[in-house]
Amino acid sequence: MNNLKLLVFLLFAFTLSCSKKEDTSPSYHKGEMTILTDESFKSVTEALADGYMINYPETKIKVVTKKEDLGFLDLLNDKARIVVMSKELSVEEIRAYEKQADLKFLPAKFAADAVVFVVPKNSPKMSITMEEIVQGMQSEEKRFIYDGANSSNLNFVAQTLKKLPKDLKYSIIPGSTNVIEELNKYPDKIGVVGLNTISRPYDKNAEKLRDLIKILPVESKGELYSPDFEGLREMKYPFTRVLYFLSNEGNFNIASGFIRYSCTQLGQIIVQKEGLQPYNIYRREVQMR
């Protein structure tokens, strides 16, 4: 009888031990995670995080804004599990990532966004040329206002112009929202912000910001290009950029689950509702005859 009791006890202890191991094993549908994102694409990141938490109520995702370069450094130093990026990494940066994360560099692309050039609503200026942008970024007048050094917007414009950010001349008003709200104080200046800052169609804050400015189409080789769905989808707008996730997670935990969700149809619908071009699905038009 004592042997039977001992056997039952051992079986119970073994079952309890297995249960504890299962509770602590990696999981994509429960647990907590922080995502680092530049302010310029905070809106779409938050929308995707909200969608994921609705689908998986046992997850808690916190979105924290951080300049793109600094977020990438946190990922390398294992201070973050996932970051949102837009700039193309250099060969050295890719090597550093692969060494530190012990993973192959496979960016999870999920949306086409853009850097846009804006002026106050009452400005007579209707467009801007690539030549104006190139010359203005080298002028002591510092005509272009960015949301900060190390920001994704500055990095991307520099990369598009094949320059280093340190070699460009520009003004700063910290924060994209502040750039838009204070732009009318500087009628001779042009604001440079991320499209996602103002792209959410029915968001009251985005609507308020859109009412203060107009986006300048960019003239390149005699053609005007706008950051609308067509301009982003075909990447005709010269400052179209692709947003992607980068993670140092080696197993299928929350970061991997979130990335997969963002790149599937549900996540891509959220991207489209944010006013951005989904990277993995395209609107299909069928003509009936």
MODA-V884902 format. One line per field, one symbol per residue. ss: DSSP state (A for helix, B for strand, O for the rest). phi: phi as a letter, one per 30 degrees, with the letter a starting at -180 (. if undefined). burial: I if it has 16 or more other ideal C-beta (glycine too) atoms within 10 Angstrom, else O. A space follows every 10 residues. Layout:
BEGIN
ss: ???
phi: ???
burial: ???
END
This chain:
BEGIN
ss: OAAAAAAAAA AAAAAAAAAA AAAAOOOOOO BBBBBBBOAA AAAAAAAAAA AAAAAOOOBB BBBBBOOAAA AAAAAAOOOO OBBBBOOOOO AAAAAAAAAA AOOOOOOBBB BBBBBBBBBB OOOOOOBBBA AAAAAAOOOO OOOBBBOOOO OAAAAAAAAA OOOOAAAOOO BBOOOAAAAA AAAAAOOOOB BBBBAAAOOO OOOAAAAAAA OOBBBOBBBB OOBBBOOOAA AAAOOOOOOB BBBBBBBOOO OOOAAAAAAA AAAOAAAAAA AAAOOOBBOO OOOOOOOOO
phi: .ddddddddd dddddddddd dddcdebdca jbacccbded bddddddddd dddddbddcb ccccdaeedd dddddddicb cabcbbdddd eddddddddd dhbddbdcdb accacbcbbe eddddcabcd dddddddccd dhdcccdldi ddddeddedd dhbcedccca cbbejddded dcdddbdccb dbbdeddbdd ecdddddddd ddbbdddccb hiccbcdced ddddhdddcd bcdbcbbcdd bdcdeddddd edcceedddd edddicdedc bbdcccccc
burial: OOOOOOOOOO OOOOOOOOOO OOOOOOIIOO OOIIIIIIII IIIIIIIIIO IIOOOIOOIO IOIOIIIIIO IIOIIIOOOI IIIIIIIOOO OOOOOIIOOO IOOOOOIIOI IIIIIIIIII OOIOOOOIOI OIIOOIIOOO OOIIIIIIOO IIIIIIIIII IOOOIOOIOI IIIOIIIOII IOIOOIOOII IIIIIIIIII OOIOOIOOII OIIOIIIIIO OOOOIIIIIO IIIOOIIIII IIIIIIIIIO OOIIIIIIIO IIIOOOIIOI IOIIIIIIIO OOOOOOOOO
END
